[in-house]
Amino acid sequence: METILTKQLLEKLENRVDSHLQTVIQQFQNLKEEDLLCPSVTGGWSIAQCLAHLNSYGDYYLPEIGARLAKMSLSQPNETFKSSWLGAYFIKMMEPQTGKKKYKAFKGHIPPPTLDAYAVVAKFIQQQEILLNYLRRAYSADLNQIKIPISIARFLKLKLGDVFQFMIAHDERHLQQALRNLQKHSVVI
C-alpha cells in the first residue's frame, strides 16, 4: 500500500472516468436497442446489463459520497493518500489487470435481461458526470478521513480515496466486458 499524492490520484481517476464517458458515448450511445440488449455470445450479460449493473452501484455509492462531501469540514485536505489494507484488496480484486478472477454479482446488483436500454445508457452517462463532479470536489477533501460504508456490508467502511478507486476499477472491468460483447456480437452479424 503505497502513499500517493492526492492531486496525482484524483487526476488519474478523473482521466479514467472521462475515458469511460467517451467510450460509452462513442461506442454505445447510438447503438440500436436490440444490439444493447443482445446477450453475449458466451452467455454473459448484454451491454445494457453491464451498464445497469454499474448503475446499481452508482445508485448506492454516489448519494453516499455526495452526502459525505457535503458534510466535510473546511479543514486543510491531506496532500497524500494511502489505501487501507481492505481498500487495497478490493481495488486489486476489481482492477482488470490484477483481478482476473470472475465474481458472482451480489443480490440487488444483478440486472434483469429486459431493460430500457437507452435509459440505462443515459443513466450511466449521468452517473459518470456526477462522479467527475465529486472527484473535482474531492480536491478540497481529506480522502483519508472521509469514510463510506460499503454496499455489501454497511458496517464496513472504506476511505473515500479507496471507494473512488474501487468504483472506477469496477466500471473499467464491466466496460471492458461490454466492449468484448460488442466485438463478439459484431463478428457474429
Buried (B, 14 or more C-beta within 10 A) or exposed (E): EEEBEBEEBBEEBBEBBEBBBEBBEEBBBEBEEEBBBBBBEEEBBBBBBBBBBBBBBBBBBBEBBBEBBEEBEEEEBBEBBBBBEBBBBBBBBBBBEEBEEEEEBEEEBEBEEEBBBBEBBBBBBEBBEBBBEBBEBBEEBBBBBBBBBBBEEEEEBBBBBBBBBBBBBBBBBBBEBBBBBBEBBEEEE
